[in-house]
Amino acid sequence: MNILFVSLGCDKNLVDSEVMLSLLKQHGYNITNEEQEADVAVINTCCFIHDAKEESINTILELAQLKETAKLKALIVTGCLAQRYKDEIQEEIPEVDAILGSTNIDDIVTVVEQAMTGQKVICCKDIQYLPSDLTDRVVTTGNAMAYLKIAEGCNKRCSYCIIPFLRGNYRSIPMEEILETAKKLAAEGYKELVLVAQETTVYGQDLYGEKRLPQLLQELSQLEGIRWIRLLYCYPEEITDELIHTMAENEKICHYIDMPIQHSEDEILKAMGRRTSRRQIEEVVEKLRTAMPDIAIRTTLITGFPGETKEQHEALLEFVDNMEFERLGVFTYSPEEGTRAAEFPNQIPEEVKKQRQDELMALQQEVSYDNNQRMLGKQLEVLVEGYLYEEDVYIGRSYREAPNVDGYIFINAEEEIVSGEMVTVRITDANEYDLIGEVVYEFTE
């Protein structure tokens, strides 16, 4: 039986999809990318913001048409949209045969079997449930890197965010399960592990009574074959001196951190329910850069939050200019039903949000260009991820680029390189987001 699997949303959702793919393959199902050949379609959805919700709904409706135009027998919706809107999906999209909540990935095989018998299935466990012993994956991110989810849910309760309502409270995955998954990935040849969760920095607090991310990093670095360990989703107020020291001293841990701050101004941060201040953000950035002068810091901002004044926006622009973050993304505020911020007064018009986003990104483009120009002449270890035939160049990433969110390094090489190899590259040119270089066949300082 052929199953078409579509994964939408974040990298944490993708890990869930990869686990479900593994469970299905273990039970003899064939995974296909051909819509016309699918007997079953599974859509792992997202509804974090309006655009993600819209994409999920449109994808469901598009695949539902395969029941008329192809051989599709069962349509299954999983993930965050399924968790949040199970009743609405059942009522308004009757083509959907099964709804699987965000904590129910271990039930995918049973749900597929039931849907194929013509049953209508709604399977949504307690939102605080955490599946266990799911260490096998069908990795879909190429042959060099894999995401490693270390926790589920979140306790922060930011005023704009629906994640706790969709994914529950913070639950750390036991360290032995994480290490077992990582060992399997290392044995399969993956060189880079990218640690993800709604927040990675408080890993272990709920299980062990203390933050154990530094210890987890040390354990992962012992695995043979793993070359890079990358940290995403680190809240600034939770970045400890111990974590910074571990990153600085362990050569396998990339000098890269994804640290979403959302804004710079204290009044907005307070309204967002964030647990930090501008001064604290500046202090942790200084600590990171002092301990690791070559660190690449990525952050994200929300512009157009309710009540954000022109003066606060201009202060944020000044902050971005001064901080010179190596990587920065900007989202316009999306009012999500059920969140406190959606009911706040002084909502900002969409056109103002978009204008402020454009101004921030234009400034960051200048910052990024200047940062990249400083890389000229430097040599970087690069993980090769592919080859562009039309341009006759290879593409890859160094420790400074996280997959799917940052730029690439375009590599000129005299000899053939296999994807998944790591090569030394001298940077010869740079633009706002990407670097260009050539393979160095004998490393020199």
HELIX and SHEET records of a PDB file:
HELIX    1   1 ASP A   11  GLN A   26  1                                  16    
HELIX    2   2 GLU A   35  GLU A   37  5                                   3    
HELIX    3   3 HIS A   50  ALA A   64  1                                  15    
HELIX    4   4 LEU A   66  THR A   69  1                                   4    
HELIX    5   5 CYS A   80  ARG A   84  1                                   5    
HELIX    6   6 LYS A   86  GLU A   92  1                                   7    
HELIX    7   7 ILE A  105  ASP A  107  5                                   3    
HELIX    8   8 ILE A  108  MET A  116  1                                   9    
HELIX    9   9 ILE A  163  ARG A  167  1                                   5    
HELIX   10  10 MET A  175  ALA A  187  1                                  13    
HELIX   11  11 GLN A  205  TYR A  208  1                                   4    
HELIX   12  12 LEU A  213  SER A  221  1                                   9    
HELIX   13  13 PRO A  236  GLU A  238  5                                   3    
HELIX   14  14 ASP A  241  GLU A  249  1                                   9    
HELIX   15  15 ASP A  266  MET A  272  1                                   7    
HELIX   16  16 ARG A  278  ALA A  291  1                                  14    
HELIX   17  17 LYS A  310  MET A  323  1                                  14    
HELIX   18  18 ALA A  341  GLU A  343  5                                   3    
HELIX   19  19 GLU A  350  GLN A  373  1                                  24    
SHEET    1   A 6 ASN A  30  THR A  32  0                                        
SHEET    2   A 6 ASN A   2  SER A   7  1                                        
SHEET    3   A 6 VAL A  40  THR A  45  1                                        
SHEET    4   A 6 ALA A  74  GLY A  79  1                                        
SHEET    5   A 6 ALA A  98  LEU A 100  1                                        
SHEET    6   A 6 VAL A 121  CYS A 123  1                                        
SHEET    1   B 6 MET A 145  LYS A 149  0                                        
SHEET    2   B 6 GLU A 192  VAL A 196  1                                        
SHEET    3   B 6 TRP A 228  LEU A 231  1                                        
SHEET    4   B 6 ILE A 253  ASP A 258  1                                        
SHEET    5   B 6 ALA A 296  THR A 303  1                                        
SHEET    6   B 6 ARG A 327  THR A 332  1                                        
SHEET    1   C 2 ALA A 151  GLU A 152  0                                        
SHEET    2   C 2 ARG A 171  SER A 172 -1                                        
SHEET    1   D 6 GLN A 379  LEU A 388  0                                        
SHEET    2   D 6 VAL A 393  ARG A 397 -1                                        
SHEET    3   D 6 ILE A 409  ASN A 412 -1                                        
SHEET    4   D 6 LEU A 435  VAL A 439  1                                        
SHEET    5   D 6 MET A 422  ALA A 430 -1                                        
SHEET    6   D 6 GLN A 379  LEU A 388 -1                                        
END                                                                             
